[in-house]
Amino acid sequence: MRDQFNIKQFKIGMTAMLAAFGLGVALMPAPTTAQSQKFTFGLWGDMPYAKANDAPKIPALLDSINASNIDFSIYDGDIKDGSSKCTDNIFQEALEMFGKMNKPVHYVPGDNEWTDCHRVNNGGYDNLERLAYTRKTMIPGMESLGKTKMAVERQGKLGEKFVENFRFSYGGVVFAGLNVPGSNNNKVLGEKDCTEKSVRKAEQCDADNAEYIERDAANIKWLDDIFAKARTDKAAGVVLVWQGDPGFDLPETEEHDESKEAKFSGYTAFLSKIVAETEKYDGQVLVVHGDTHFFKVDKPLYSPTKLLPNLTRLQTFGSPAIHWVRVTVDASEPSVFTIQPVIVKGN
């Protein structure tokens, strides 16, 4: 009898047992390279914003993504606008929004849900408390959000530091999300930066800078692990997703490079690490961020006159432009990634 017991019977039995105990969860497996030379995923973020009255546009956006052929999507931060209070209900509303997604959705934190919450118009919160709350609330499990779950590897333990950083391999590409938010990556530049339009005191800003240093080091370590895996697996591409705009679009003149200003210094080590790893990597690297709210694709590193040829930047839509981006991945093609903005009718 034991020899006649096969895998199919085992799976049927396990499914029935899980359903009986209310434990059934749809978990989407990653396809093997042979199965998945071509697939699509979605990118969206910086929405909905109350000040722009985005809420009525969200159902059409979700319908558009759900009706598409994507395998999963990644949300690159900012579940609220930067002028509203960082109340607990905002996080619950975001989870409800993600819960309407048919396919897995991976969440990356933005500055509006924690970094900027110290501001008076955000409610004058302790922003590090909001970071801890974001980690506890927005990452309720070790897998993705959405009606269908996807298993991921996380840098931290559930509810603890760096749990928001994730990675997974899919169809010959390594994907990763990192907590690199706007507002200079939570780096405080001095007394004026500390207290302007804020309830923060000096000791809180010292704590913010300590947090920035620790998280920046963790992010750089995460990049080490991501690229090491990509090289070991001979992955055709790497996709890195975070929220903050690190100053790619600021002009460089003969005498002055605005992207090197102190207000973007919180990103310097992180970007330098990406450059160094991309130089050593044979595949294509797609870096994705939000924060600036208009769609853009370019090759911003090293400089306006010298390209890092295998790195592409994709900046996603954001409020009040409630649209999304579809990326087609074909590991057999030299370019690997084909990027298409999806304009939601009526939005």
C-alpha positions in Angstrom: 0.0 0.0 0.0 2.8 2.4 0.8 4.4 1.9 -2.6 1.1 3.0 -4.2 0.9 6.3 -2.3 2.0 9.0 -4.7 2.7 12.7 -4.6 -0.6 13.7 -6.1 -2.5 11.8 -3.4 -0.3 13.5 -0.7 -1.0 17.0 -2.1 -4.8 16.3 -2.2 -4.7 15.0 1.3 -2.7 18.0 2.6 -5.0 20.4 0.8 -8.1 18.8 2.4 -6.5 18.8 5.8 -5.5 22.5 5.6 -8.9 23.5 4.4 -10.5 21.6 7.3 -8.5 23.6 9.8 -9.0 26.9 7.9 -5.3 27.1 7.0 -5.5 27.0 3.2 -3.3 29.6 1.7 -2.6 30.0 -2.1 1.2 30.0 -2.4 2.5 30.8 -5.8 5.8 28.9 -6.6 8.6 30.5 -8.6 8.9 28.8 -12.0 12.1 27.2 -13.0 14.3 28.8 -15.6 13.2 26.3 -18.2 9.6 27.1 -17.6 9.8 30.9 -17.6 12.0 32.5 -20.2 9.3 35.1 -20.5 6.9 36.6 -17.9 5.6 40.0 -16.8 5.4 41.9 -13.5 3.9 45.3 -12.4 5.2 48.3 -10.6 3.3 51.0 -8.8 3.5 53.3 -5.7 3.1 56.8 -4.2 -0.7 56.4 -4.0 -3.4 57.0 -2.9 -2.9 60.6 -1.7 -5.8 62.2 0.2 -4.7 65.7 -0.8 -5.1 64.8 -4.4 -8.4 62.9 -3.9 -6.9 59.7 -5.4 -9.3 57.3 -3.6 -12.0 57.3 -6.4 -9.3 56.4 -8.9 -7.9 53.4 -7.1 -10.6 50.8 -8.0 -9.9 51.4 -11.8 -6.1 51.0 -11.1 -6.6 47.7 -9.2 -9.0 46.4 -11.9 -6.4 47.2 -14.6 -3.6 45.4 -12.7 -5.9 42.5 -11.8 -7.1 42.1 -15.4 -3.5 42.0 -16.8 -1.3 39.0 -17.4 1.3 39.9 -14.7 2.7 37.2 -12.4 3.1 39.6 -9.5 3.6 43.3 -8.7 5.9 45.4 -6.5 4.7 48.6 -4.7 7.5 51.0 -4.2 6.3 53.0 -1.2 4.3 55.9 0.1 0.8 54.6 1.1 -0.2 58.2 2.0 0.7 61.8 1.1 3.4 63.8 2.9 1.0 66.3 4.4 -1.4 64.0 6.3 -1.2 62.4 9.7 0.6 59.0 10.2 -2.4 57.4 12.0 -2.7 53.7 12.4 -5.8 53.5 10.1 -3.7 54.5 7.1 -1.7 51.2 7.4 -4.9 49.2 7.7 -6.4 50.9 4.6 -3.2 50.1 2.7 -3.4 46.4 3.7 -7.1 46.3 2.5 -6.0 47.8 -0.8 -3.2 45.2 -1.3 -5.7 42.5 -0.2 -7.7 43.2 -3.3 -4.9 42.2 -5.6 -5.4 38.8 -7.2 -1.7 38.2 -7.7 1.1 38.6 -5.2 2.1 42.1 -4.3 5.4 43.0 -2.6 5.5 46.1 -0.4 8.5 48.4 0.0 8.3 51.2 2.6 8.3 54.9 1.7 9.2 58.0 3.6 5.6 59.1 4.1 4.7 56.2 6.3 7.6 56.6 8.7 10.6 58.9 7.8 8.5 62.2 7.7 6.1 61.4 10.5 8.0 63.7 12.8 6.7 66.7 10.9 4.0 68.8 12.5 1.6 68.4 9.6 2.1 64.6 9.8 1.1 64.6 13.5 4.4 65.0 15.2 5.1 61.3 15.7 8.3 59.7 16.8 9.3 58.5 13.3 11.3 55.6 14.6 8.2 54.3 16.4 6.4 54.6 13.1 9.2 52.6 11.4 8.7 49.8 14.0 4.9 50.0 13.5 5.4 49.8 9.7 7.5 46.7 10.1 5.0 45.0 12.4 1.9 46.0 10.5 2.8 46.0 6.8 4.8 42.8 6.9 2.4 40.4 8.7 4.1 37.3 7.3 7.3 36.2 5.7 5.6 36.0 2.3 4.1 38.6 0.0 0.7 40.4 0.3 -2.2 39.8 -2.0 -4.8 37.1 -2.4 -2.2 34.8 -3.8 1.0 34.7 -1.7 4.6 34.3 -2.9 7.4 33.0 -0.8 10.3 35.4 -0.2 13.5 35.5 1.8 13.7 38.4 4.3 16.8 40.0 5.8 15.2 40.2 9.3 12.9 38.2 11.5 9.2 38.9 11.6 8.5 42.2 13.4 12.2 43.0 13.8 14.7 45.2 12.0 15.1 44.9 8.3 12.3 42.4 7.9 11.0 44.8 5.1 14.0 43.9 2.9 13.2 40.9 0.7 14.5 39.0 -2.2 13.3 36.1 -4.4 14.3 34.5 -7.7 11.8 34.2 -10.5 12.3 33.1 -14.1 16.1 33.6 -14.2 16.0 37.0 -12.5 16.8 38.0 -8.9 14.3 40.5 -7.4 14.9 42.5 -4.2 13.2 45.3 -2.2 15.1 47.6 0.1 14.1 50.2 2.7 15.7 53.3 1.1 13.2 56.1 1.6 13.0 59.7 0.5 14.0 62.6 2.7 17.7 61.8 2.3 17.3 58.2 3.5 16.4 59.5 7.0 19.8 61.1 7.4 19.7 64.4 9.4 22.1 67.0 8.3 22.1 69.4 11.3 20.1 71.4 13.7 18.0 73.3 11.1 17.2 70.0 9.3 16.4 68.4 12.6 13.8 71.0 13.9 12.3 72.6 10.7 8.5 72.1 10.7 9.2 69.3 13.2 8.7 68.4 16.8 12.0 66.6 17.0 14.6 67.3 19.6 18.4 66.9 19.3 18.4 63.5 20.9 15.7 62.2 18.5 17.8 63.4 15.5 20.8 61.7 16.9 18.7 58.5 17.1 17.6 59.1 13.5 21.2 59.3 12.3 22.1 56.2 14.2 19.2 54.4 12.6 20.3 55.6 9.1 23.9 54.4 9.6 22.7 50.9 10.8 20.1 50.5 8.0 22.4 51.8 5.3 25.0 49.2 6.3 22.3 46.5 6.3 21.1 47.6 2.9 24.6 47.4 1.5 25.0 43.9 3.0 21.8 43.0 1.4 23.1 44.2 -2.0 26.2 42.0 -1.4 23.9 38.9 -0.9 21.7 39.8 -3.9 24.5 40.1 -6.4 26.3 37.1 -5.0 23.2 35.0 -5.6 22.7 36.5 -9.1 26.3 35.5 -10.0 26.0 32.1 -8.5 22.7 31.4 -10.2 23.9 32.9 -13.5 20.8 35.1 -13.4 20.1 37.1 -16.5 19.0 40.1 -14.5 18.7 41.8 -11.1 15.7 44.1 -10.1 16.3 46.4 -7.2 13.3 48.3 -5.8 13.2 51.1 -3.3 11.2 54.3 -2.7 13.5 57.4 -2.5 14.7 59.4 -5.5 18.4 59.6 -4.8 18.9 62.7 -7.0 19.4 61.1 -10.4 17.8 64.0 -12.2 19.7 66.9 -10.8 22.0 68.7 -13.2 25.8 68.4 -13.4 27.7 71.3 -14.7 31.4 71.9 -15.1 31.7 73.5 -11.7 29.0 71.8 -9.7 27.2 68.5 -9.5 24.0 69.0 -7.6 23.4 65.3 -7.1 26.5 65.4 -4.8 24.9 68.0 -2.5 24.4 67.2 1.2 20.7 66.8 0.8 21.3 63.6 -1.2 24.3 62.4 0.9 22.2 59.7 2.5 22.3 57.7 -0.7 26.0 58.0 -1.6 27.3 54.7 -0.1 24.2 52.8 -1.3 24.5 54.0 -4.9 28.3 53.5 -4.9 27.7 49.9 -3.9 25.2 49.4 -6.8 27.7 50.8 -9.3 30.5 48.6 -8.0 28.4 45.4 -8.1 26.9 46.2 -11.5 30.4 46.7 -12.9 31.2 43.1 -11.9 27.9 41.6 -13.1 27.4 40.3 -16.6 23.6 40.6 -16.6 21.2 43.5 -16.7 20.3 45.6 -13.6 17.0 47.4 -13.4 16.7 49.9 -10.5 13.2 51.1 -9.6 12.1 53.9 -7.4 9.2 56.2 -6.8 9.1 59.5 -4.8 9.1 61.9 -7.8 5.7 60.8 -9.2 6.4 60.8 -13.0 7.2 57.9 -15.3 10.8 57.9 -16.6 13.3 55.4 -17.9 16.9 56.2 -18.4 20.5 55.3 -17.7 21.6 57.7 -15.0 24.9 56.2 -13.8 27.8 57.1 -14.0 27.3 60.6 -15.5 25.6 62.4 -18.4 28.6 61.6 -20.6 29.5 58.1 -19.4 26.9 55.3 -19.2 26.9 52.2 -17.0 25.6 50.2 -19.9 23.9 47.3 -18.1 22.0 49.5 -15.6 18.6 51.0 -16.3 16.6 53.3 -14.0 12.8 53.1 -13.9 10.9 55.8 -12.1 7.2 54.9 -11.5 4.0 56.9 -11.7 2.7 58.5 -8.5 -0.2 60.7 -7.3 -2.1 62.3 -9.0 -1.1 60.1 -12.0 -2.8 56.9 -10.9 -1.2 54.5 -13.4 1.2 51.6 -13.3 4.1 50.1 -15.3 4.3 46.6 -16.8 7.7 45.0 -17.3 8.2 42.0 -19.5 11.1 39.8 -18.7 12.7 37.6 -21.3 16.0 36.1 -20.0 16.9 34.9 -23.5 17.1 38.5 -24.8 20.2 40.6 -24.3 18.1 43.5 -22.9 16.2 41.2 -20.5 13.6 43.9 -19.6 11.0 45.6 -21.8 9.2 48.4 -20.0 5.7 49.6 -20.8 3.7 52.4 -19.0 0.0 51.4 -18.5 -2.4 54.3 -18.6 -5.6 53.5 -16.7 -8.6 54.8 -18.7 -10.4 57.6 -16.8 -7.6 58.3 -14.3 
